[in-house]
Amino acid sequence: MPNCMPLFVFLIMTSVFISGCVSELRAKPDDLMSTKSYNSGHTLTKPITIAVSDFSLKTGKPDNVIGEAKTGIFNSPIPITYGQPATTLISGQIKKGLSGMGFKIAAPEDAEFILDGTIESLWVEEYATGFSMEYAKANARYDVVLKDKNGKVLWGTSVESYKNSNKSMDATYDDLPTLKAACEDSISKLFEDPSFWGTILR
């Protein structure tokens, strides 16, 4: 029987080397910020000023950690980090989307409406057992409130989106695109909500 020990040792050392060299997966804004144009089906008949506050984060995670990748032969977990507070993935996209639909983005003291929110989940991770194909799964969930310039709450809702990638040999490559897709889908749901527009346009 051939001696398989050298190969076994080599595989273990390679896995340790790969896992040890990478302590985190760092996401850049270009990896996650969408260029999508959102279409609500509504047209503004007059300029409307709106402020988008920085959303608060209540995920129980550090504000720059947005997921967990699994690397190496043994799928060792490493955090996925973002160079900015994770809240900008939502509030920044909403601001950009509103601007693209004709809203004038203003400071809170100069706005007719103020949009605020709380992020409860903004996370991507991998289903990887080492015995089957892998896939990335992402979740974006947050509460949104619309206030008038005096701070009175006019409207509110909860938005949630789940996205899974296709199965592959290494789902790490799909982590960021899957989280980006979940963020985009959640914002589409917000802008397509008829009650949001009913409040804005009444």
C-alpha positions in Angstrom: 0.0 0.0 0.0 1.5 3.4 -1.0 2.4 5.8 1.7 -0.2 8.6 1.5 1.2 10.5 4.5 3.2 13.1 2.6 0.2 14.1 0.5 -2.0 14.3 3.5 0.5 16.5 5.3 0.8 18.7 2.2 -3.0 19.2 2.0 -3.2 20.1 5.6 -0.3 22.6 5.3 -1.8 24.1 2.2 -5.1 24.6 3.9 -3.6 26.2 6.9 -1.5 28.4 4.7 -4.5 29.6 2.6 -6.6 30.2 5.7 -3.8 31.8 7.7 -2.9 34.3 4.9 -6.3 35.8 4.7 -7.8 37.1 8.0 -10.7 38.9 6.3 -12.4 39.5 3.0 -12.5 43.2 2.3 -15.3 44.7 0.2 -14.8 47.9 -1.6 -17.7 50.4 -2.3 -17.5 49.5 -6.0 -18.2 45.8 -5.1 -21.6 46.7 -3.5 -22.8 50.1 -4.6 -25.4 49.7 -7.3 -25.7 51.5 -10.6 -29.3 50.4 -11.0 -31.9 52.9 -12.0 -35.0 52.3 -9.8 -38.4 52.8 -11.5 -41.4 53.2 -9.2 -44.0 53.8 -11.9 -44.8 57.3 -10.4 -43.8 60.7 -11.8 -43.3 63.8 -9.6 -45.4 66.7 -10.9 -43.5 69.2 -8.7 -40.1 69.2 -7.0 -40.1 67.5 -3.6 -37.3 67.9 -1.2 -36.4 64.9 1.0 -33.6 64.1 3.5 -32.3 60.6 4.0 -30.8 60.2 7.5 -28.0 57.8 8.2 -29.8 54.6 9.2 -29.0 53.1 12.6 -27.6 49.6 12.8 -29.1 47.0 15.2 -27.6 43.8 13.9 -25.4 43.0 16.9 -22.4 43.1 14.6 -19.6 45.6 14.2 -20.7 48.3 11.8 -18.2 47.3 9.2 -18.8 43.5 9.2 -21.3 42.4 6.6 -20.8 38.7 6.4 -18.7 35.6 6.7 -16.8 33.8 4.0 -15.4 30.2 4.2 -12.0 29.7 2.8 -9.4 26.9 2.4 -9.9 23.2 2.2 -11.7 23.1 5.5 -13.9 26.1 4.8 -12.4 28.2 7.7 -14.6 31.1 8.5 -13.3 34.7 8.0 -15.3 38.0 8.3 -16.3 40.0 5.3 -15.7 43.7 6.1 -16.6 46.9 4.4 -14.5 50.1 4.2 -17.5 52.2 5.3 -20.2 51.8 7.9 -22.6 49.1 6.6 -25.5 51.5 6.9 -24.3 53.3 3.8 -25.2 50.3 1.7 -28.8 51.0 2.4 -29.2 54.7 3.1 -26.7 55.7 0.3 -28.6 53.6 -2.2 -31.9 55.0 -1.2 -30.6 58.5 -1.5 -29.2 57.8 -4.9 -32.4 56.1 -6.0 -34.6 59.0 -4.9 -32.4 61.5 -6.7 -32.7 59.4 -9.9 -36.5 59.6 -9.6 -36.5 63.4 -9.4 -36.4 64.1 -5.7 -34.2 66.9 -4.5 -32.0 65.6 -1.7 -31.7 68.2 1.0 -30.5 68.6 4.6 -33.1 67.7 7.2 -33.7 71.4 8.1 -34.5 72.2 4.5 -36.5 69.1 3.5 -40.3 68.5 3.3 -39.8 64.9 4.2 -37.2 63.0 6.2 -36.6 59.3 5.6 -35.1 57.4 8.5 -34.5 53.8 9.3 -33.1 50.9 11.4 -31.2 48.0 9.8 -31.8 44.7 11.6 -29.9 42.5 9.2 -27.4 43.1 6.5 -25.5 39.8 6.1 -24.1 37.3 3.6 -22.7 33.9 4.4 -21.9 30.6 2.6 -23.6 27.2 2.8 -20.4 25.1 2.5 -20.0 21.7 4.1 -17.1 20.4 2.1 -19.2 17.5 0.8 -21.4 19.2 -1.7 -21.7 22.3 -4.0 -21.7 25.6 -2.2 -23.8 28.7 -2.5 -23.9 32.2 -0.9 -27.0 33.4 0.9 -27.7 37.1 1.8 -30.4 38.9 3.8 -31.2 42.6 3.9 -33.9 43.6 6.5 -34.7 47.1 7.8 -37.5 49.3 9.1 -38.2 52.6 7.4 -40.2 55.7 8.6 -41.1 58.8 6.7 -41.5 62.0 8.8 -42.5 65.5 8.0 -40.1 68.5 8.6 -41.4 68.7 12.2 -40.5 65.1 13.0 -44.1 63.7 12.9 -44.2 60.1 11.6 -46.3 60.0 8.5 -45.6 56.4 7.3 -43.6 53.4 8.0 -42.9 49.9 6.8 -40.5 46.9 7.1 -38.5 45.8 4.1 -36.8 42.4 3.7 -35.1 40.5 0.9 -33.4 37.1 0.7 -31.1 36.1 -2.2 -29.2 32.9 -2.9 -26.4 32.5 -5.5 -26.2 29.6 -7.9 -24.3 26.6 -6.6 -20.6 26.4 -7.3 -17.3 24.8 -6.1 -16.3 28.0 -4.2 -19.2 30.3 -3.1 -16.8 33.0 -1.8 -16.7 34.5 -5.3 -20.5 34.9 -5.0 -20.7 36.5 -1.6 -20.5 40.2 -2.5 -22.7 40.0 -5.7 -25.4 38.1 -3.7 -25.4 40.7 -0.9 -25.6 43.5 -3.6 -28.6 41.8 -5.2 -30.4 41.5 -1.8 -29.8 45.3 -1.2 -31.0 46.2 -4.7 -34.1 44.0 -4.3 -35.0 45.5 -0.9 -34.8 49.0 -2.2 -36.9 48.1 -5.2 -39.6 46.8 -2.8 -39.5 50.1 -0.9 -39.8 52.3 -4.0 -42.6 50.1 -5.4 -44.7 50.3 -2.2 -47.9 52.2 -3.2 -48.5 53.4 0.4 -45.1 55.2 0.3 -46.1 57.1 -2.8 -49.6 57.7 -1.4 -48.1 59.5 1.5 -45.5 61.4 -0.6 -48.0 62.6 -3.3 -51.1 63.3 -1.3 
